[in-house]
């Protein structure tokens, strides 16, 4: 069982059709979908391994609809209900790059989780968004400690340069070390900001394995601070939306690892999973 802890929110995805024209109309297509980094990982991993989602939604129709949608992918959904469901607005440029406006709502207010929700869990994964503030920060660290105590493996996604900058690099590194992931996922910019690019002692101090994604360029696998693999990324045509690509990579990588594949094969599974979301709005696989 893979357990993923974090956000389940509504995404409002805006595909911009022309340069933004301030103070007037700009042509666009607007889509609504289930979002949240953790929910994206759970939805995409569930096709390959038993998967549980742990998080929070509001006491509203939006939260009920999101829970039902996530469960429709075969995810075992365990949520706390309080307040209002979160929403993220994403402005997506023609090249697929996106700017996000998150209002995490109830997703950021995860409180004490029933420890039975970790029963049967072999791997616990969380996006670092959950470490942004209390009370969720402390609960994520508690769940990670419980998982380690039960001999489950753990992983963390660095999530966002904006998050890291807001926390401060030293604080972010301290929180990652406190979570103590077996695997840390980061994109090129996140790894550079944290000082992990290329490996070394700092990388070794935060995770046994650091996976650094470089978009269409090869993915680096760093173990014990040493670069041990560089895995090519197959080309993808027709890219329109990068939303959720990192989540999809994590889903593919973790599912493959739980199925017993080695790290290079897990990266290839991650690349295939990421490719599946690059031509559709949000983190929806085609």
C-alpha positions, 0 to 999 in steps of 0.5 A: 500500500502506498499512502499519500498525504497532502492536498485535495483541491479544485483546480481552475485551469486557464489556458491562455490563448494570447498575451495577457491584456491587462484591464480587459479581456484575454482569450482563454479556455477554462477547465475545472478538475480535481487537483492537489499535488498529493491527490494527483500522485494518488490518482495516477499511482492507483492504477498500478499499486494499492493506494490510499490518500490522506488529507482534508476537504471542506464541509461542502459540495465541492469537497464531496465531489472531489472525494468521489472523483478521487475514489473513482480512480480506485484510491482508498480516500481518508479525509477530515472534513472542516471549513471550506475546500481549497482551490488553485487557479492556474494560468497556463501559457502556450508553451505549457508553463504555468503560474499558480494562485493557491488557496489551500483552504481545508487542505492546509489544516490537516489535524491529528490523523487516526493512526489506523489510516497507516495500517498496511502502508509500505510507503508514505509520500508527501509533497512539501507543501504540507510542511508550509505551516502548522498544524499540518507541518507537525502532523506530517512529521509525526506521520513520517516518524510513525511510518519509519517506526513501522519500517515503511519507506518515505518520500518527499517532493520539494514541491515549489521554489516559491515554498522554499523561498517563503520558508527560507532555504535553511528552514526548508532543509531542516524540515526535509531532514526532520521528515527524513525521506528515503527519496527526495524528488526535486526539479532542477530549480528546486534542487539548485535553490536547496543546493542539492544539484550535483550531489555532495554531502548536503544531498546525502544529509537530506535523503538517501536518494535524491532524484533531480528532474531536468525537464526534457533532459536526463533525470539525475539519481543521486545516492549517498551524495554520488551521482549513480544514474542519469536516465534519458527522457523520451521526447514528448510532442504536443506539450500544452500543460505542465501542471502535475507533471512532477506529481505524475513522475512521482506516481510512476516512480513510486509504483514501479519501486513498490513493484520491485523495479530498480531506480533507472526503471522507476525513472523510466516509469516516472517519465511515461507517467509524466508524459501522460498528463502533458497534453491535457488540462491539469494533472489529468492523464490522456 
